[in-house]
Amino acid sequence: MKELWGRKVLLKEMNEEKSVDEVSLKMPAMKEVDAKTVQCLRCGQLHDKKNVELYSERYFCPACIQLGRVDTDQQFYHLPEPEPIARNVCFFWEGELTKGQQVVSDSLVDSVKKAESRMVWAVTGAGKTEMLFKSIHYCLKEGKRVAIASPRVDVCLELFPRIQAVFPKEDVVVLHGAMTETYRYTKLLVCTTHQLLRFFRAFDLLIIDEVDAFPFVGNPLLQYSVEQAVKENSSLFYLTATPTKDLMKKTAQKKLELSILPARYHRRSLPVPKIKWCYHWQQKIAQGKHPRVLTKLIRRLVSTNDLLIFCPSISLMECLETILKADFPETPLTCVHSQDPERLEKVMNMRKKNYRILLTSTILERGVTFEGVSVIVLGANHPVFTTAALIQIAGRVDRRMVYTAGEVWFLHDGCTQIIKEALQQIKTMNRIGRERGLIDEM
């Protein structure tokens, strides 16, 4: 029955349904708040009864239905986490933290010992994962349970092998909506934030990576999942390069400790995007024509690096793919977006250098690393590109130790305040990094 430890699941979700009724604690799946309202106890959402009624005064929850339907006839099955037992944990990492990373790493270990929560505000490519290793190791040695969650499947799939390599003898499971692997109990897991809805008082340390990313940011359902998944006396770490106003407010109110790392581990400044006017780019692409500014820039950038081109819409991206395949017939290229069934394979092939140019939606704005790339944001003034998105996109460049002179370009037909804010925040972090002695000018 280990699979029920720290879980809150329906009977149909159990691997073995035998004897569940005899040993597990039962919890209601939904509750009636008042004469008009019902609440789902998996995701916490409130619903007007008349909108979610099935029949005979039975109600269901539409908010988390992608995890399987919950209704008032059902109940959750749960077993509390066992008491932690100290143990030996194999820890294998031959890397070395920079001075700035070490300060953050030490603060995280200290927060775990105090069971306090902390936000790590670190620039893209600062090495956030490496700074987590010591605190994760400390928890595991103490017999505690750890989860690393992200809103994005891509981020989880990139984190999983890195965590597994550092803890080679630890059983690690990765959980996401498209997984084929059966759930099993482990002390260390990587998952999407949606998967946290199936846990209850499970984790001594819960790490939320890319906390400002869609769909986590501003999502009360996922906020509820985090609150339910952690133990009452636990640590919660938020990792971000672009903190939300809500998180900054909590740090100002001392409800959340804060660590800031304004520089990357290789001690180079963040690439500051260059902005350039691209006249009538949208109309030209829709007509099957190439904007001359764009093709000229592509030709120069691919002479030294691979290239990521971020597009504001899928339809425009697909039109541009056709145009570029005609303009650059000898250059292997493709496009990718969130609904692409070959998405993971295309990203892997880009890493393997099977493509030189990858056109993408904002799905690759964060959590993925490619060696030797430059970036173009086409239509950087389009509403889909928020300040946080532009900062994250710029952060795809120069993430590795070897310098490849990658560049970032924002092409637009009207410079917006959002573009200016993104540039200013990048420049500010570079200034703070220099003031702290964390950046060497090239």
C-alpha positions as a Markdown table, in Angstrom:
| # | Residue | x | y | z |
|---|---|---|---|---|
| 1 | Met | 0.0 | 0.0 | 0.0 |
| 2 | Lys | 3.0 | 2.3 | -0.3 |
| 3 | Glu | 1.5 | 3.9 | -3.4 |
| 4 | Leu | -1.1 | 5.6 | -1.1 |
| 5 | Trp | 1.5 | 7.2 | 1.1 |
| 6 | Gly | 1.0 | 11.0 | 0.7 |
| 7 | Arg | -1.5 | 10.5 | -2.1 |
| 8 | Lys | -5.1 | 11.5 | -2.5 |
| 9 | Val | -6.6 | 9.4 | -5.3 |
| 10 | Leu | -9.8 | 7.8 | -6.4 |
| 11 | Leu | -10.3 | 4.0 | -6.2 |
| 12 | Lys | -10.1 | 3.7 | -10.0 |
| 13 | Glu | -6.7 | 5.3 | -10.0 |
| 14 | Met | -5.2 | 2.6 | -7.7 |
| 15 | Asn | -2.9 | -0.1 | -9.2 |
| 16 | Glu | -4.3 | -2.6 | -6.7 |
| 17 | Glu | -7.9 | -2.1 | -5.5 |
| 18 | Lys | -7.8 | -5.1 | -3.2 |
| 19 | Ser | -8.0 | -4.4 | 0.5 |
| 20 | Val | -7.9 | -0.6 | -0.1 |
| 21 | Asp | -11.1 | -0.1 | 1.9 |
| 22 | Glu | -9.6 | -2.0 | 4.9 |
| 23 | Val | -6.3 | -0.1 | 5.3 |
| 24 | Ser | -6.7 | 3.4 | 3.9 |
| 25 | Leu | -8.2 | 6.6 | 5.1 |
| 26 | Lys | -11.2 | 7.8 | 3.2 |
| 27 | Met | -11.7 | 11.5 | 2.4 |
| 28 | Pro | -14.7 | 13.1 | 0.7 |
| 29 | Ala | -14.2 | 14.1 | -3.0 |
| 30 | Met | -16.5 | 17.1 | -2.8 |
| 31 | Lys | -18.4 | 19.0 | -0.2 |
| 32 | Glu | -21.5 | 21.2 | -0.2 |
| 33 | Val | -20.5 | 24.6 | 1.0 |
| 34 | Asp | -24.0 | 26.0 | 1.2 |
| 35 | Ala | -27.4 | 25.6 | -0.5 |
| 36 | Lys | -26.0 | 27.0 | -3.8 |
| 37 | Thr | -22.3 | 26.0 | -3.8 |
| 38 | Val | -20.2 | 22.9 | -3.9 |
| 39 | Gln | -16.4 | 22.6 | -3.6 |
| 40 | Cys | -14.1 | 20.1 | -5.2 |
| 41 | Leu | -11.6 | 18.8 | -2.6 |
| 42 | Arg | -9.0 | 17.7 | -5.2 |
| 43 | Cys | -8.5 | 21.2 | -6.8 |
| 44 | Gly | -10.3 | 23.4 | -4.3 |
| 45 | Gln | -12.5 | 25.1 | -6.8 |
| 46 | Leu | -16.0 | 26.4 | -5.9 |
| 47 | His | -18.9 | 25.8 | -8.3 |
| 48 | Asp | -22.5 | 26.9 | -8.6 |
| 49 | Lys | -24.6 | 23.7 | -8.1 |
| 50 | Lys | -26.9 | 24.3 | -11.0 |
| 51 | Asn | -23.9 | 24.4 | -13.4 |
| 52 | Val | -22.3 | 21.1 | -12.2 |
| 53 | Glu | -25.3 | 18.9 | -11.3 |
| 54 | Leu | -25.5 | 15.4 | -12.7 |
| 55 | Tyr | -28.7 | 14.0 | -11.4 |
| 56 | Ser | -30.4 | 13.2 | -8.0 |
| 57 | Glu | -28.4 | 16.0 | -6.3 |
| 58 | Arg | -25.0 | 14.6 | -7.5 |
| 59 | Tyr | -22.4 | 17.1 | -8.6 |
| 60 | Phe | -19.0 | 16.9 | -10.4 |
| 61 | Cys | -16.0 | 19.2 | -10.9 |
| 62 | Pro | -15.2 | 20.4 | -14.4 |
| 63 | Ala | -12.1 | 22.3 | -13.3 |
| 64 | Cys | -9.8 | 19.3 | -12.9 |
| 65 | Ile | -11.7 | 16.8 | -15.1 |
| 66 | Gln | -8.6 | 16.2 | -17.2 |
| 67 | Leu | -7.3 | 14.1 | -14.3 |
| 68 | Gly | -10.5 | 12.0 | -14.2 |
| 69 | Arg | -14.0 | 13.0 | -13.1 |
| 70 | Val | -14.6 | 13.7 | -9.5 |
| 71 | Asp | -18.2 | 13.7 | -8.2 |
| 72 | Thr | -20.1 | 13.6 | -4.9 |
| 73 | Asp | -20.5 | 9.9 | -5.0 |
| 74 | Gln | -16.8 | 9.3 | -4.9 |
| 75 | Gln | -14.2 | 9.5 | -2.2 |
| 76 | Phe | -10.4 | 9.8 | -2.0 |
| 77 | Tyr | -8.1 | 7.2 | -0.5 |
| 78 | His | -5.1 | 8.2 | 1.4 |
| 79 | Leu | -2.4 | 7.0 | 3.8 |
| 80 | Pro | -0.1 | 9.5 | 5.7 |
| 81 | Glu | 3.6 | 9.7 | 4.9 |
| 82 | Pro | 5.6 | 7.5 | 7.3 |
| 83 | Glu | 8.0 | 9.2 | 9.7 |
| 84 | Pro | 11.4 | 10.0 | 8.1 |
| 85 | Ile | 14.3 | 7.7 | 8.8 |
| 86 | Ala | 17.8 | 8.9 | 8.2 |
| 87 | Arg | 19.7 | 7.0 | 5.6 |
| 88 | Asn | 22.8 | 7.0 | 3.3 |
| 89 | Val | 22.2 | 8.6 | -0.1 |
| 90 | Cys | 24.6 | 8.4 | -3.0 |
| 91 | Phe | 25.4 | 11.9 | -4.2 |
| 92 | Phe | 27.5 | 12.2 | -7.4 |
| 93 | Trp | 28.3 | 15.7 | -8.7 |
| 94 | Glu | 31.8 | 16.8 | -9.7 |
| 95 | Gly | 30.9 | 20.3 | -10.6 |
| 96 | Glu | 31.9 | 23.4 | -8.6 |
| 97 | Leu | 29.6 | 26.2 | -7.6 |
| 98 | Thr | 30.6 | 29.8 | -8.3 |
| 99 | Lys | 30.7 | 32.3 | -5.3 |
| 100 | Gly | 27.2 | 33.5 | -6.1 |
| 101 | Gln | 25.8 | 30.1 | -6.6 |
| 102 | Gln | 27.3 | 28.9 | -3.3 |
| 103 | Val | 25.7 | 31.7 | -1.4 |
| 104 | Val | 22.3 | 30.7 | -2.8 |
| 105 | Ser | 22.9 | 27.0 | -2.2 |
| 106 | Asp | 23.8 | 27.6 | 1.4 |
| 107 | Ser | 20.7 | 29.7 | 2.0 |
| 108 | Leu | 18.5 | 26.9 | 0.6 |
| 109 | Val | 20.0 | 24.3 | 2.9 |
| 110 | Asp | 19.5 | 26.7 | 5.8 |
| 111 | Ser | 15.8 | 27.2 | 4.8 |
| 112 | Val | 15.3 | 23.4 | 4.7 |
| 113 | Lys | 16.7 | 23.1 | 8.2 |
| 114 | Lys | 14.3 | 25.9 | 9.4 |
| 115 | Ala | 11.3 | 24.5 | 7.4 |
| 116 | Glu | 10.9 | 28.0 | 5.8 |
| 117 | Ser | 10.0 | 29.0 | 2.2 |
| 118 | Arg | 12.2 | 30.9 | -0.1 |
| 119 | Met | 12.2 | 32.4 | -3.6 |
| 120 | Val | 15.3 | 32.2 | -5.8 |
| 121 | Trp | 15.4 | 35.0 | -8.3 |
| 122 | Ala | 18.2 | 34.1 | -10.6 |
| 123 | Val | 18.8 | 35.2 | -14.2 |
| 124 | Thr | 18.2 | 32.7 | -17.0 |
| 125 | Gly | 21.2 | 30.3 | -17.3 |
| 126 | Ala | 22.4 | 31.0 | -13.7 |
| 127 | Gly | 22.5 | 27.3 | -12.9 |
| 128 | Lys | 19.4 | 27.1 | -10.6 |
| 129 | Thr | 19.3 | 23.3 | -10.8 |
| 130 | Glu | 22.9 | 22.9 | -9.5 |
| 131 | Met | 22.1 | 25.2 | -6.6 |
| 132 | Leu | 19.4 | 22.8 | -5.5 |
| 133 | Phe | 21.6 | 19.7 | -5.2 |
| 134 | Lys | 22.8 | 20.2 | -1.6 |
| 135 | Ser | 19.4 | 21.0 | -0.2 |
| 136 | Ile | 17.9 | 18.0 | -2.0 |
| 137 | His | 20.7 | 15.8 | -0.7 |
| 138 | Tyr | 20.2 | 17.0 | 2.9 |
| 139 | Cys | 16.5 | 16.2 | 2.8 |
| 140 | Leu | 17.0 | 12.7 | 1.3 |
| 141 | Lys | 19.7 | 11.9 | 4.0 |
| 142 | Glu | 17.2 | 12.9 | 6.7 |
| 143 | Gly | 14.7 | 10.4 | 5.2 |
| 144 | Lys | 12.5 | 13.2 | 3.9 |
| 145 | Arg | 10.5 | 13.3 | 0.7 |
| 146 | Val | 11.3 | 15.8 | -2.2 |
| 147 | Ala | 9.4 | 16.9 | -5.3 |
| 148 | Ile | 10.5 | 19.2 | -8.1 |
| 149 | Ala | 7.5 | 20.5 | -10.1 |
| 150 | Ser | 7.2 | 22.7 | -13.1 |
| 151 | Pro | 4.2 | 23.9 | -15.2 |
| 152 | Arg | 5.9 | 22.7 | -18.4 |
| 153 | Val | 6.4 | 19.1 | -19.5 |
| 154 | Asp | 9.5 | 20.1 | -21.4 |
| 155 | Val | 11.2 | 21.4 | -18.2 |
| 156 | Cys | 10.4 | 18.2 | -16.4 |
| 157 | Leu | 11.8 | 16.1 | -19.1 |
| 158 | Glu | 15.0 | 18.2 | -19.1 |
| 159 | Leu | 15.3 | 18.1 | -15.3 |
| 160 | Phe | 14.7 | 14.4 | -14.8 |
| 161 | Pro | 18.0 | 13.0 | -16.3 |
| 162 | Arg | 20.0 | 15.7 | -14.6 |
| 163 | Ile | 18.5 | 14.8 | -11.2 |
| 164 | Gln | 18.9 | 11.1 | -11.8 |
| 165 | Ala | 22.6 | 11.5 | -12.7 |
| 166 | Val | 23.4 | 13.3 | -9.4 |
| 167 | Phe | 21.5 | 10.8 | -7.3 |
| 168 | Pro | 22.4 | 7.6 | -9.3 |
| 169 | Lys | 21.2 | 5.1 | -6.8 |
| 170 | Glu | 18.0 | 6.9 | -5.9 |
| 171 | Asp | 14.7 | 5.7 | -7.4 |
| 172 | Val | 13.3 | 8.8 | -9.2 |
| 173 | Val | 10.0 | 8.9 | -11.0 |
| 174 | Val | 8.8 | 11.6 | -13.5 |
| 175 | Leu | 5.0 | 12.3 | -13.6 |
| 176 | His | 3.1 | 14.1 | -16.4 |
| 177 | Gly | -0.1 | 13.8 | -18.3 |
| 178 | Ala | 1.3 | 11.8 | -21.2 |
| 179 | Met | 3.4 | 9.4 | -19.2 |
| 180 | Thr | 3.0 | 5.6 | -19.8 |
| 181 | Glu | 4.9 | 4.6 | -16.6 |
| 182 | Thr | 2.8 | 3.4 | -13.7 |
| 183 | Tyr | 3.1 | 5.4 | -10.5 |
| 184 | Arg | 5.2 | 4.1 | -7.7 |
| 185 | Tyr | 6.3 | 5.5 | -4.3 |
| 186 | Thr | 9.7 | 7.2 | -4.3 |
| 187 | Lys | 11.4 | 9.7 | -2.0 |
| 188 | Leu | 12.4 | 11.9 | -5.0 |
| 189 | Leu | 10.2 | 12.8 | -8.0 |
| 190 | Val | 9.9 | 15.2 | -10.8 |
| 191 | Cys | 6.4 | 16.2 | -12.0 |
| 192 | Thr | 4.2 | 18.8 | -13.7 |
| 193 | Thr | 2.3 | 21.1 | -11.3 |
| 194 | His | -1.0 | 19.5 | -12.3 |
| 195 | Gln | 0.2 | 16.1 | -10.9 |
| 196 | Leu | 0.5 | 17.7 | -7.4 |
| 197 | Leu | -3.4 | 17.5 | -7.3 |
| 198 | Arg | -3.0 | 13.8 | -6.5 |
| 199 | Phe | -0.8 | 14.4 | -3.4 |
| 200 | Phe | -1.8 | 15.3 | 0.1 |
| 201 | Arg | 0.7 | 16.3 | 2.9 |
| 202 | Ala | 3.4 | 14.4 | 1.0 |
| 203 | Phe | 6.5 | 16.5 | 0.7 |
| 204 | Asp | 9.0 | 17.9 | 3.2 |
| 205 | Leu | 10.5 | 20.0 | 0.3 |
| 206 | Leu | 8.6 | 21.1 | -2.7 |
| 207 | Ile | 10.5 | 23.0 | -5.5 |
| 208 | Ile | 8.4 | 24.9 | -8.1 |
| 209 | Asp | 10.6 | 25.7 | -11.1 |
| 210 | Glu | 9.6 | 28.4 | -13.6 |
| 211 | Val | 7.0 | 29.6 | -11.1 |
| 212 | Asp | 6.0 | 32.5 | -13.3 |
| 213 | Ala | 5.2 | 30.3 | -16.3 |
| 214 | Phe | 1.8 | 29.5 | -17.8 |
| 215 | Pro | -0.3 | 27.7 | -16.7 |
| 216 | Phe | 0.9 | 28.0 | -13.0 |
| 217 | Val | 1.0 | 31.8 | -12.7 |
| 218 | Gly | -2.4 | 33.2 | -11.6 |
| 219 | Asn | -4.0 | 29.8 | -11.5 |
| 220 | Pro | -5.8 | 29.2 | -8.2 |
| 221 | Leu | -6.3 | 25.5 | -8.9 |
| 222 | Leu | -2.5 | 24.9 | -9.1 |
| 223 | Gln | -1.9 | 27.2 | -6.1 |
| 224 | Tyr | -4.3 | 25.0 | -4.2 |
| 225 | Ser | -2.4 | 21.9 | -5.4 |
| 226 | Val | 0.8 | 23.2 | -3.9 |
| 227 | Glu | -0.7 | 24.1 | -0.6 |
| 228 | Gln | -2.2 | 20.6 | -0.3 |
| 229 | Ala | 0.9 | 18.7 | -1.4 |
| 230 | Val | 3.3 | 19.9 | 1.2 |
| 231 | Lys | 3.4 | 18.8 | 4.8 |
| 232 | Glu | 2.4 | 21.3 | 7.5 |
| 233 | Asn | 6.0 | 21.7 | 8.6 |
| 234 | Ser | 7.9 | 21.9 | 5.3 |
| 235 | Ser | 9.9 | 24.1 | 2.9 |
| 236 | Leu | 8.6 | 25.5 | -0.4 |
| 237 | Phe | 11.1 | 26.8 | -2.9 |
| 238 | Tyr | 10.1 | 29.1 | -5.9 |
| 239 | Leu | 12.5 | 29.4 | -8.7 |
| 240 | Thr | 12.2 | 32.2 | -11.3 |
| 241 | Ala | 14.1 | 34.6 | -13.5 |
| 242 | Thr | 11.1 | 36.9 | -13.8 |
| 243 | Pro | 9.3 | 37.0 | -10.4 |
| 244 | Thr | 5.6 | 38.0 | -10.3 |
| 245 | Lys | 4.3 | 41.0 | -8.4 |
| 246 | Asp | 2.6 | 38.7 | -5.9 |
| 247 | Leu | 5.8 | 36.9 | -5.0 |
| 248 | Met | 7.7 | 40.2 | -4.7 |
| 249 | Lys | 5.0 | 41.4 | -2.4 |
| 250 | Lys | 5.4 | 38.3 | -0.2 |
| 251 | Thr | 9.1 | 38.8 | 0.1 |
| 252 | Ala | 8.6 | 42.5 | 1.0 |
| 253 | Gln | 6.2 | 41.3 | 3.7 |
| 254 | Lys | 8.7 | 38.8 | 5.0 |
| 255 | Lys | 6.4 | 35.9 | 4.2 |
| 256 | Leu | 8.9 | 34.5 | 1.8 |
| 257 | Glu | 12.7 | 34.6 | 2.1 |
| 258 | Leu | 14.6 | 35.9 | -1.0 |
| 259 | Ser | 17.9 | 35.0 | -2.7 |
| 260 | Ile | 19.0 | 36.9 | -5.8 |
| 261 | Leu | 21.6 | 35.8 | -8.3 |
| 262 | Pro | 22.1 | 38.4 | -11.0 |
| 263 | Ala | 24.8 | 36.6 | -13.0 |
| 264 | Arg | 25.4 | 33.4 | -14.9 |
| 265 | Tyr | 28.0 | 30.8 | -13.7 |
| 266 | His | 30.3 | 31.5 | -16.7 |
| 267 | Arg | 30.6 | 35.2 | -15.5 |
| 268 | Arg | 29.6 | 36.8 | -18.7 |
| 269 | Ser | 26.9 | 39.5 | -19.0 |
| 270 | Leu | 23.4 | 38.5 | -20.1 |
| 271 | Pro | 23.1 | 39.1 | -23.9 |
| 272 | Val | 21.3 | 42.4 | -24.3 |
| 273 | Pro | 18.8 | 42.2 | -27.2 |
| 274 | Lys | 19.2 | 44.4 | -30.2 |
| 275 | Ile | 16.0 | 45.9 | -31.6 |
| 276 | Lys | 15.4 | 46.6 | -35.3 |
| 277 | Trp | 12.4 | 47.9 | -37.3 |
| 278 | Cys | 10.9 | 45.3 | -39.6 |
| 279 | Tyr | 8.5 | 47.0 | -41.9 |
| 280 | His | 5.1 | 45.3 | -42.6 |
| 281 | Trp | 6.6 | 41.9 | -41.6 |
| 282 | Gln | 3.2 | 40.3 | -40.9 |
| 283 | Gln | 1.6 | 41.3 | -44.2 |
| 284 | Lys | 4.6 | 40.2 | -46.2 |
| 285 | Ile | 4.7 | 36.8 | -44.6 |
| 286 | Ala | 1.0 | 36.3 | -45.1 |
| 287 | Gln | 1.5 | 37.1 | -48.8 |
| 288 | Gly | 4.2 | 34.5 | -49.0 |
| 289 | Lys | 7.0 | 37.0 | -49.2 |
| 290 | His | 10.1 | 37.4 | -47.0 |
| 291 | Pro | 10.8 | 40.6 | -45.1 |
| 292 | Arg | 14.3 | 41.5 | -46.4 |
| 293 | Val | 15.5 | 42.6 | -42.9 |
| 294 | Leu | 14.6 | 39.1 | -41.6 |
| 295 | Thr | 16.3 | 37.0 | -44.3 |
| 296 | Lys | 19.4 | 39.2 | -44.3 |
| 297 | Leu | 19.7 | 38.8 | -40.5 |
| 298 | Ile | 19.1 | 35.0 | -40.7 |
| 299 | Arg | 21.8 | 34.6 | -43.4 |
| 300 | Arg | 24.4 | 36.4 | -41.1 |
| 301 | Leu | 23.4 | 34.6 | -37.9 |
| 302 | Val | 23.4 | 31.0 | -39.2 |
| 303 | Ser | 27.0 | 31.5 | -40.5 |
| 304 | Thr | 28.2 | 31.2 | -36.9 |
| 305 | Asn | 25.4 | 29.7 | -34.8 |
| 306 | Asp | 22.1 | 27.7 | -35.0 |
| 307 | Leu | 19.0 | 29.8 | -34.8 |
| 308 | Leu | 15.8 | 29.9 | -32.9 |
| 309 | Ile | 13.1 | 32.1 | -34.4 |
| 310 | Phe | 10.1 | 32.9 | -32.1 |
| 311 | Cys | 6.9 | 33.7 | -33.8 |
| 312 | Pro | 3.7 | 35.2 | -32.4 |
| 313 | Ser | 1.2 | 32.7 | -34.0 |
| 314 | Ile | 1.3 | 29.2 | -35.4 |
| 315 | Ser | -0.3 | 30.1 | -38.7 |
| 316 | Leu | 2.3 | 32.8 | -39.3 |
| 317 | Met | 5.1 | 30.5 | -38.3 |
| 318 | Glu | 3.9 | 27.8 | -40.8 |
| 319 | Cys | 3.8 | 30.4 | -43.6 |
| 320 | Leu | 7.3 | 31.5 | -42.6 |
| 321 | Glu | 8.6 | 27.9 | -42.6 |
| 322 | Thr | 7.5 | 27.5 | -46.3 |
| 323 | Ile | 9.1 | 30.8 | -47.2 |
| 324 | Leu | 12.4 | 30.0 | -45.5 |
| 325 | Lys | 12.6 | 26.5 | -47.0 |
| 326 | Ala | 12.6 | 28.2 | -50.4 |
| 327 | Asp | 15.1 | 30.9 | -49.4 |
| 328 | Phe | 17.5 | 28.5 | -47.6 |
| 329 | Pro | 17.1 | 25.2 | -49.4 |
| 330 | Glu | 20.4 | 23.8 | -48.1 |
| 331 | Thr | 19.7 | 24.7 | -44.5 |
| 332 | Pro | 17.8 | 22.0 | -42.5 |
| 333 | Leu | 14.9 | 23.7 | -40.6 |
| 334 | Thr | 11.5 | 23.0 | -39.1 |
| 335 | Cys | 8.9 | 24.5 | -36.8 |
| 336 | Val | 7.4 | 23.4 | -33.5 |
| 337 | His | 4.5 | 24.4 | -31.2 |
| 338 | Ser | 2.6 | 23.0 | -28.2 |
| 339 | Gln | 0.2 | 20.9 | -30.3 |
| 340 | Asp | 2.8 | 19.4 | -32.5 |
| 341 | Pro | 2.8 | 15.6 | -32.0 |
| 342 | Glu | 6.5 | 15.5 | -33.0 |
| 343 | Arg | 7.4 | 18.3 | -30.5 |
| 344 | Leu | 9.8 | 16.4 | -28.3 |
| 345 | Glu | 11.5 | 14.7 | -31.2 |
| 346 | Lys | 12.1 | 18.0 | -33.0 |
| 347 | Val | 13.6 | 19.6 | -29.9 |
| 348 | Met | 15.9 | 16.6 | -29.5 |
| 349 | Asn | 16.9 | 16.8 | -33.1 |
| 350 | Met | 17.7 | 20.5 | -32.7 |
| 351 | Arg | 20.0 | 19.6 | -29.8 |
| 352 | Lys | 21.7 | 17.0 | -32.0 |
| 353 | Lys | 22.3 | 19.7 | -34.6 |
| 354 | Asn | 20.0 | 17.9 | -37.1 |
| 355 | Tyr | 18.4 | 21.3 | -37.7 |
| 356 | Arg | 20.1 | 24.6 | -38.1 |
| 357 | Ile | 16.9 | 26.7 | -37.8 |
| 358 | Leu | 14.0 | 26.0 | -35.5 |
| 359 | Leu | 10.9 | 28.2 | -35.7 |
| 360 | Thr | 8.9 | 28.1 | -32.5 |
| 361 | Ser | 6.0 | 29.5 | -30.6 |
| 362 | Thr | 6.5 | 30.7 | -27.0 |
| 363 | Ile | 6.5 | 27.0 | -25.9 |
| 364 | Leu | 10.3 | 27.1 | -26.0 |
| 365 | Glu | 10.7 | 30.4 | -24.2 |
| 366 | Arg | 12.0 | 28.7 | -21.1 |
| 367 | Gly | 13.4 | 25.5 | -19.6 |
| 368 | Val | 15.3 | 24.3 | -22.6 |
| 369 | Thr | 19.0 | 24.7 | -23.5 |
| 370 | Phe | 20.6 | 24.5 | -26.9 |
| 371 | Glu | 24.3 | 24.9 | -27.5 |
| 372 | Gly | 25.5 | 27.6 | -29.9 |
| 373 | Val | 22.3 | 29.4 | -30.8 |
| 374 | Ser | 21.2 | 32.9 | -31.7 |
| 375 | Val | 17.6 | 34.1 | -31.3 |
| 376 | Ile | 15.3 | 36.2 | -33.3 |
| 377 | Val | 11.9 | 37.3 | -31.9 |
| 378 | Leu | 9.7 | 38.2 | -34.9 |
| 379 | Gly | 7.1 | 40.8 | -34.0 |
| 380 | Ala | 8.4 | 41.4 | -30.5 |
| 381 | Asn | 5.8 | 44.1 | -30.1 |
| 382 | His | 3.0 | 41.5 | -30.5 |
| 383 | Pro | 0.8 | 41.1 | -27.3 |
| 384 | Val | 1.7 | 37.4 | -27.0 |
| 385 | Phe | 5.3 | 38.5 | -26.0 |
| 386 | Thr | 5.1 | 39.7 | -22.4 |
| 387 | Thr | 8.0 | 41.3 | -20.6 |
| 388 | Ala | 8.7 | 38.0 | -18.8 |
| 389 | Ala | 8.5 | 36.1 | -22.1 |
| 390 | Leu | 11.0 | 38.4 | -23.9 |
| 391 | Ile | 13.4 | 38.1 | -21.0 |
| 392 | Gln | 13.2 | 34.3 | -21.0 |
| 393 | Ile | 13.6 | 34.1 | -24.8 |
| 394 | Ala | 16.7 | 36.3 | -24.6 |
| 395 | Gly | 18.0 | 33.9 | -22.0 |
| 396 | Arg | 18.2 | 31.0 | -24.5 |
| 397 | Val | 21.4 | 32.5 | -25.8 |
| 398 | Asp | 24.9 | 32.0 | -24.3 |
| 399 | Arg | 24.0 | 29.5 | -21.6 |
| 400 | Arg | 27.0 | 27.2 | -21.9 |
| 401 | Met | 30.6 | 27.7 | -20.7 |
| 402 | Val | 32.0 | 27.9 | -24.3 |
| 403 | Tyr | 31.3 | 31.3 | -25.8 |
| 404 | Thr | 29.9 | 31.2 | -29.3 |
| 405 | Ala | 29.0 | 34.9 | -29.8 |
| 406 | Gly | 25.3 | 34.3 | -29.9 |
| 407 | Glu | 23.0 | 37.3 | -30.5 |
| 408 | Val | 19.5 | 38.2 | -29.6 |
| 409 | Trp | 17.3 | 40.3 | -32.0 |
| 410 | Phe | 13.9 | 41.8 | -31.4 |
| 411 | Leu | 12.3 | 42.6 | -34.8 |
| 412 | His | 9.2 | 44.9 | -34.5 |
| 413 | Asp | 7.1 | 47.4 | -36.3 |
| 414 | Gly | 6.5 | 49.6 | -33.3 |
| 415 | Cys | 8.7 | 49.6 | -30.1 |
| 416 | Thr | 6.5 | 49.0 | -27.1 |
| 417 | Gln | 6.8 | 49.7 | -23.4 |
| 418 | Ile | 7.0 | 45.9 | -22.8 |
| 419 | Ile | 10.1 | 45.7 | -25.1 |
| 420 | Lys | 11.7 | 48.6 | -23.2 |
| 421 | Glu | 11.0 | 47.0 | -19.8 |
| 422 | Ala | 12.6 | 43.7 | -20.9 |
| 423 | Leu | 15.7 | 45.5 | -22.1 |
| 424 | Gln | 15.9 | 47.5 | -18.9 |
| 425 | Gln | 15.5 | 44.5 | -16.6 |
| 426 | Ile | 18.3 | 42.6 | -18.4 |
| 427 | Lys | 20.6 | 45.7 | -18.2 |
| 428 | Thr | 19.7 | 46.1 | -14.5 |
| 429 | Met | 20.7 | 42.5 | -13.7 |
| 430 | Asn | 24.0 | 43.0 | -15.6 |
| 431 | Arg | 24.7 | 46.1 | -13.6 |
| 432 | Ile | 24.0 | 44.4 | -10.2 |
| 433 | Gly | 26.1 | 41.5 | -11.3 |
| 434 | Arg | 29.1 | 43.8 | -12.1 |
| 435 | Glu | 28.6 | 45.6 | -8.8 |
| 436 | Arg | 28.8 | 42.3 | -6.9 |
| 437 | Gly | 31.9 | 41.2 | -8.8 |
| 438 | Leu | 30.1 | 38.3 | -10.4 |
| 439 | Ile | 30.7 | 39.4 | -14.0 |
| 440 | Asp | 33.9 | 39.7 | -15.9 |
| 441 | Glu | 33.8 | 42.1 | -18.8 |
| 442 | Met | 34.8 | 40.6 | -22.1 |
